[in-house]
Amino acid sequence: MVPIAHYLFAISFSGYYKKKDWQNWADQRILKQTSVENWLINISLANSIDMLSNALGDLLISERFKVKDRVSSSDAIIGYYYIMYLDGKFSLQDLLLNSGDEVDGGEGASVECEEFYAISNALEQDKLLIGDTNFQRKISALYEPFRKIAQLQKEELERY
């Protein structure tokens, strides 16, 4: 079983998907079915992240019990943050702070929040770090596993 509700929640909560994106995602699936599940209709009608969360609520709970070895939603959310950073939608400082906040207040990730905050603090103390090749490699090495998780989940969403 693919934890599709978790995937949709992560991509939407991260801000990578906006309201029109999750609504379009649901609408495309609705058009392909002869018998439509209520949660898809509710996603199509969801006007906010809170409404989306409510629409996915029962399915999220069900997936928690049925899907073993599910990747943390926080890992995927951080991956989407990194993709948005690579696309120029986030500054490096925003990427680091949002990642730290997600680990702190989210589901927990495979990296401790202090890792992100320490890099953020180092960057605040030395603005020239941003141009340092070794520093950029460190950022890439830290975030690449998260990006891969997000990318795989996005591909699963598109195939669903």
N, C-alpha and C positions, 0 to 999 in steps of 0.2 A: 504494500500500500504506500503510495506517495503521499506524504503529509502536505497536501496542496494548500490547506488552510494556513499552515505555518509559513509556507513559502509566500503566499499572497500577503499575509500579514507583515512579514519581514520586509518585502519590497515596498510595501505601502507605508509602513511605519517609518522607514528610513527616509522617506520623501522622494525616493527614486520614482515610484509610481505616484502620480497625483490622482485626484478624484476621477478625472476623465479617463485615466489609464485603467484603473480597476473597474470602472463602469464599462468601458469598451471591452475589457477582458471578459467580463461576465456576459455582456451582450453577445459577443461572438460565440460563446459556448451555448447560450440560450437558443440562438438561431439554428444551431446544428442538432438540437434535441427535439424529439417528439413529446417526451414527458420531462418537464423541467423541475429540477429540485428547488425547494423553497430558498435554500441558502444562496443559490445563484441569483434568483430574483432579488433577494434582499441586498446582495452586493451591487447589483445593477442600480438599485435605488438609493444606496448609501451616499449621503452628501458630505460626510465627514469621517475622519479616522475613527471616531467613537462609534458611529453608526456601522462602519465596516467591522469593527471589533465585535459589536453585538451580532452582526450578521454571521460572523465566523465562529462565535462563541461555542456553540454545541459541537461543531466539527473540530475546533481546536482541542476541546476536552477529550473527544473521542480519539483523536490522533495521539494524544499524550499517552493513552493507555494501549493503543493498538500498534504503534510504531516504536520498535525497539531501536536503540542506537541512533536516535534522531539527533541531527546536528543542532546545536544551540541556535535559537533565533538571533541572539546577540552576535554570534559569529557572522551570520549572513548580513545582518544590519550593518555591521562594521565593513563588510565587503562592499555593500552598496555605497557607503560613505566614501570608500576609497575610489570606487568607479566614478562617483561624482567629482571627487578631487581630480582624478585623471582627466575628466571632461571639462575641468575649469569651473565647476559649479561650487566648489569649496576651496577655501584657502587651506594651506597646510595646518595652520593654527586651529582652524575650525574642525578639520579632520581629526586632529589629535584630541581636542577637547570633547568633541561629540563622541568619539570612540571611548574615551575614558568615562564619560557620563553614562554611556550605554552599558559598559561593563559594571559600573557602580550601581546603576538602578535597574538594569535589565535582567535578563535570564542568567547572566554570567557567561563569560566567554573563555576561550582557551588561553587567553593572556590576561594577566592581572591589570587593573586600571592604572596602577602606579607606573607601569611601563609607558603608557601613553602620556601621562602627566609629567614624567621625568623628561621625556623628549621635548614636550611642550615647554617646560621650564628651561631646558638647555637652549632652545631656540629663542626664548625671550631674552636670555642673558647674552646670547651671541647671534645677532641677526645674520651674520655672514655665513652661518652654518648652512643656510638654505641653498647656497651655491656650491657647497662642498660635495664632491663626488662620493666620498665615503659615507657622508650623512645621507645622501639620496639613496645609496645602496641599502643602508640600514632601514630606511623607511620602506623601500620596496620589499626587502626581505621580511619585514614585520607584517606588511599588509597583503602580500601576494597570496598567502593561503586563504585569507578572508575573501579576496577577490574571486578566487577559484570557486569557493563555496557559493557566493552570490551568483556567479555566472552559471553554474550548474543548476541552481534553483530557478533562475530566470528561464533557462532553456526548458526545464521541466514544466514550468507554468505555460510556456508557449505551446508545448506539445499536448497539454492536458485537454 
